[in-house]
């Protein structure tokens, strides 16, 4: 038996069999591993790195990617849901548009308009050149493009938001969906429906079907829906007979029908022609029109717009004016209004409307005899009456019959207003405290030299020496008398004394639009070169009647559609000029009616103030006047019914000459008497400027005016002073050449003035 204590092979602690365990090797024998002694310095051997923590940017990035992924999934789901849930609906109400109903202020019927003028035609009836012109104007890649263009929609939205102008991102398919299935309202829900319906339509209908539907539902203006109605409205022919130039013009109308109708709005002609060129150039670019054929084309002027018999008499003029009022103020867009379904209550009163028409009939229409007086066929009448208290238009006369004379004479802006502008010069002088060249304050009693062709002083814009009526000289006369007699020499000088720019600002403050043609800051502004409308002038005179308080004119009392009211612009009256300035002007204008050129207006039978006026070469005669309750302006205009050219009124109504103190003042007097019948006469409650009462009263007293005498003053200059009546003494008011019915006459050349100028009467 061995006494050795060494374990035998295969035995040892921890084994049941005594065999050795290879895992029993001491851990120090593992290669590359040593126990770490904290008291020893590092040996430089590599150690396992500690786990690195993710930074905040990486966490943000992961979250952003997750959000984008989730958003993409949600958008995809929404798109799928929208596509599956939105069905192609039946045609909307606009596709079978209703009438618009127009009412008087008291709710009685006035007119009915909006019967849809549409005749659908097959695509094969529409000339290929017209089809391509429409594509060139609206969507040149229509044949290959998708039903919707998301990039264009985003781009259009961006331009709108950033103020670069409103743009449409809609394809032809989307526009067709809007026209035929939906509506014109600008809402998110409508745009979303349009998007999905267009996609469905693009998959379910051919391009030819979509183009045919678009051409049959698009609005071209003149109440014409579709190319067939447009062809009849603009060229009086069926669509298949349109040539390339005519088709390109109709295509250009799609962008803005009213803006590009060159006969209804001749001032927009340049813009319309430019759009026409754009369409043709697009056809050349796309290879649809040769350059040679393009070069041979000339702009095809459309025929004059024709009205429908349902709008005969004054009804059509009222509807036209109301439509322009609604669309120009953004109350409702043109296409939506043309679609119908609106109930529009106007501010017009039936009794006053009838009284105005009867006054024109009595004093003008019944007296016209073209066979005896050829000039009678040129006579046109426009009139408008405004309530000074609130700016409501109470009556309007646009012409003899809307179906015979399409243009509204009450709203057109192409005839000079003549001397009816002079009260604005006087108001500007009083408002600003202006002084003469000699330093005297301008009041109704301030003396001015009324010598014929007297050159104005203080104007550095070139010689200007306007002629008086019939070349009459009046010598030195007060402003009040010069107003009674409408003396051009006095008012041209006064305009320079006040400052033509200030005169212009005052006229705009009183109610004339800033865009009034020929409202230029020069001495001739005093003679009425501006071509404001009758309605514009009635608004400005209503401001004077309201003691200088402007009530922005309105033709519309209320608008509803489907029982819902449309919001109308808030009417915010404001003090345009001081009451003292306005009332002083009124006191002077009372003299015009009592003893000046407007005595025919006394037939109204109540206190009144007013001013006569005549355009260049007697092409228009005006009377603008007011009582405390009513401001009315009447104008006779000369226009050739065939050529549309303005014509003088010499010999019209059997008179040698037609003046503002004649038929216009007579119409004014009769209308005012009838319109205010049953209302007790009211005198003006005037508060004239201190020290002006005597001068204003004197202007209404028919006494001879003083003559002008040049007298030396100590500084060596010459100044006008009052002297005894001499060879050029002014005649008594009402007895000289500028008496009622003799206010205007043949004009002679005027140095320093443009070729087209008013005579100032």
Secondary structure, 3 states (H helix, E strand, C coil): CCCCCCCCCCCCCCCCCCCCCHHHCCHHHCCCCCCCCCCCCCCCCCCCCCCCCCCHHHHHHHHHHHHHHHHHHHHHHHHHHHHHHCCCCCCCHHHHCCCEEEECCCCCEEEEECCCEECCCCHHHCCHHHHHHHHHHHCCCCCCCCCCCHHHHHHHHHHHHCCCCCCCCCCHHHHHHHHHCCCCCCCHHHHHHHHHHHHHHHHHCCHHHHHHHHHHHCECCCCEECHHHHHHHHHCCCHHHCCHHHHHHHHHHCCCCCCCCCCCCHHHHHHHHHHHHHHHHHHHHCCCCCHHHHHHCCCCCCCCCCCCHHHCCCHHHHHHHHHHHHHHCCCCCHHHHHHCCEEEEECCCHHHHHHHHHHHHHHCHHHCCCCCCHHHHHEEEEEEEECCCCCEEEEEECCCCCCCCCCCCCCCCCCCCHHHHHHHHHHHHHHHCCECCCCCECCCCCEEECCCCCCCCCCCCCCCCCCCHHHCCCCEEEHHHHHHHCCHHHHHHHHHHHCHHHHHHHHHHHCCCCCCCCCCCCHHHHHCCCCCCHHHHHHHHHHHHCCCEECCCECEEEEEECCEECCCCCCCCEECCCHHHHHHHHHHHHHHHHHCCCHHHHHHCCCCEEEEEECHHHCEEEEEEECCCCEEEEEEEEECCCCCCECCCCCHHHCCCCCHHHHHHHHHHHHHHHHCCCCCCCCCCCCCCCCCHHHHHHHCCCCCECEEEEEECCCCCEEEEEECCCCCCECCCCCCCCCCCCCCCCCCCCCCCCCCCCCCC
